[in-house]
Amino acid sequence: MKQGLLQISCIATALLLSACVSERTYNGTGDPVSEYKFDPVSAARERMQLGLTYLRRGNTEQAKFNLDKALEYAPDLEEVHTALAYYYQKVGDTRKAEKSYNNAINSKNVTGDSYNNFGVFLCQQKKFSESEKMFLAAIDMPKYTRSASSYENLGLCSQEADQLEKARKYFELALKYDSRRATSLLELTRVYFQLKQLPQAKAELERYHNVAFQTAESLSLGIDIELGLNDKTAAKTLALVLQAKFPASPQAKKIRANMH
């Protein structure tokens, strides 16, 4: 939703004014009716949202200005530090992004989301051991409700680190919290295949296809599993399905190339 720059400037000006005053309004008799007091946390959240809006539009200068104002209003507010970390990620300053994530997890009102987001960031930076600690810290938070997501992130990060047994463990834990989590099912299938545990891989792929549509990727993995089990008939059947449903996919093109 695109809004005019003047309208946003007016909002920013209103916030600046509200930060400066605490005032009473009066009725016609001169009696006070209400008093407006500046709420720094609310102002910080408004500035943060404004900054993120600018960031989505590609205006990094105004994004940083408003995020800095949010930090000025509420220097210990978790989500402001997380928003700044996201800003630094977008502009490619990983050092400052990491510092902002550290500020977020050390804030008074820290939640599991900040630990999880920091874990994702650290995994992207190939800091696998540190990212694992962040994901597990998120899961350990008393009111954290996204344990399945964090366990899945742990599995994906373990895959990236080529720690297959650890990945298997974490994907299985993710599925205990959410048995229909498609990504965990497919990646657990892939891990079992890589570990040469082919019957388990086949079973997990069947579970995946019970909760998600067939894809060229999942069918290709199924072909590899069936070939590993020396079931050429089943592999051929899946190959025909793949070519019929996804003829333009790289997997289908590879099958056709191998036929010549």
N, C-alpha and C positions, 0 to 999 in steps of 0.2 A: 504494500500500500504506500504509494508515493505522496508525500505531503510537501507543501511549499516551504521553502527555507524561511520565509518571513514568519510563518506560523510557528515554526520550531524556535526561532529566535525569540519570539514573544514568550514562549513557555520558559525558555532559559532565563529571560529577564525577570519573569515573575518569581522564579526560584531564587534569583539573586536578591531580590527585594525582600522576600520572606525570610531570608537568612539574616537580614539586618535588623528587623524590627519585631517588637512585641507590642501590639496596639489594641486599644479598646474601640468599639463602635458604640455610638450613642443614638438614642431616639430623639424625637423632636423636643422632649422636655429636658434633655441633657442628662438623662439617666443612662448608665452603662447597660448595654444589651448583651454584649459578648466580648470575649477577649481572644485574639488570635495569637498563638504562641508557635514559634518555630520548632518544628520537630526534625532534628538532624537526621534521624534514621530514615524517615519518610522522604526527606529531601535527597538523601544519598541514593535511595532506591530509584527515585525519579530521574536523577542525574545518570545513574547507571543504565537505566533503560534507554534514556536519550542517547547516551554514548554508544550503546550496542546498536541502536537504530542507525546512527551515523556510520558505524562500522560495517553494517550490512549493505549500506549504500556506497561504500568505498571511500567515505570521507574520513580518513584516519586522523587528520588533524583535529577536527571537531570531536571525534570519538575520544581521543586522548584527553582533550580539554575537559569534557564532561566526566570522564572516568576519574580524572585527577580531582575534580570538584567533589565527586562522590566520596573519594578517599579522604578529602579534607573534612567533609561533614561527619563521616563515620569511619574513622581510621581502623576500627577493630571489627568491622562488619565483614563476615566471611564471604558473602556473595560479591562484594565489591572487589576483593582480592582475586576471586575466581574470574570475574569479568576482566580484570586487568591481565590476568594470566592468559585468557583467551585472546585479548587484544595483542599481547606480545607474540603469541603463537602466530596470529594472522600476519603480523608484519615481519616474522622470521627472527625475532630476538629471543632465542631459546634460553639464554642466561637469565634475562629478566622475567621470562615466563616461569622458570623454575623458582625464582625468588618469590614471585607472587603466589605460586601454589604453596610454597612453604609458609608464607604469611597466612594464607587461608586456613591451613590445617592447624596453625598455632593460634587462631582467633578463639575468642571465648565461646562463640556460638557455633563451633565447627560441627558439621554433619558428615555422615558417611559419603555423601555425594562428592565433597571436596577431596576426600581420600581416593575415591574411585577415579575421579577426573585426573588427579595427580598421577595415579597409577597408569592411566592410559597415556598420558604425556611421557612418563618415564619409559614406558615400553616402546613408544615411538622413537625415543632417543637411544634405544638398545640398552638401557639400564635395567636389565631384567630382574636382578635381585632386589633392587630398590622398589621397582614397580610391584613386585609380589608383596612386599611389606605393606605398601599402600592399599592394595586390594584387600588384603586380609584385615587391615585396620578398619576399612569400611565395613566389612562383614561383621566385625566385632562390635560395631556401634549398636547400642541397645535398641534404637528406634529405626534402624536402617531396614528398608523394605525391598531393596533391589539386590538381594544376595545372589539370585540366579544370574543376574547380569554380571556381577563382579566375578563370580566363579567362571562364567563363560570367558570373561576378559582374561582371567588367570590361565585358562586353557589355551586361548589364542596366543597369549604372550609366551607361554611355555612352548608352544609349537614354533613360534618365531625363534626361540632360543634353542630349538632342536632338542628339547627335553620331553621326549614322547611319553614316558611313564608318568611324569608329573602332569602333562597335558591330559592324559587319559583320566587320571584321578580328578582333576578339576572339572572336566566336562561331565563326568559321572555325578559329581556333587551338584553341578548346575541343573542337571536333569532330575535330581531328587527334589529340588525346589520347584522346578517347572518341567514336567515330563514331556511337554509338547514344544519345547524350545528347538526350533528347526536348525538353527546354526550349530548348536551344541550336538545335535544328533548327527548332522552331516560331518562335522569335524571329528567327532568321536569315531565315526565310520572310517574316516581317512586315517586316523591314528591307529586303529586296530589293523587296517590294511598294511600300514607301514611297519607295524610290529609283527607282521606275518600271522596274526590271529584272524584268519580268514572266516571261520564260522561266525565269530563275534561280529566281524565287519559286515557280513551279509545280514545278520539279524538286526544290526543297528540301521542299516540302509532300508530295511523293510519298515522299521519304526518311523524312519524319516519320511518315507513315501506314504505312510498312513496319516501324516499331519501336514505334509507340504506337497505341492505339485512336483511332478517330475521335471527335471531340468537337464540340459545337455551335460552339465557337470556331474549331476548325480547318476545319470545313466552311464556315462563314461566310466565313472568309478565302479559302478555295478558290473560293467563288462570286465574290468581289470580283476575284480574279486572272483567272478565266475571262471575266468581263465586261470587264476591262481588255484582255484578248486578243481581245475581240469574238467569243468562242465562246459564244453564248447557249444552244446546245444543252447543252454541258457544264455551264454554270451552272445550267440548269434541272434537270438530273439531280442535281447536288449539292443543290439546294434541296429536291427531293423526298426525298432521303436524310435531310437535316437534319430535315425535318418529320416523317418517319416515325420516326426514332430519338429525336429530342429535341423532341417536340411542345410541351412546356411551357417550353422555353427562351426567353429574350428574343429570340434570333436568329430562331427559328421564328415567334414572334409578330410580329416586324417584317416577315417575308416575307408573312405572311397579311394584315397591315395594308396592305402595298403592292399587294396583289392587288385591293383594293377601290377 
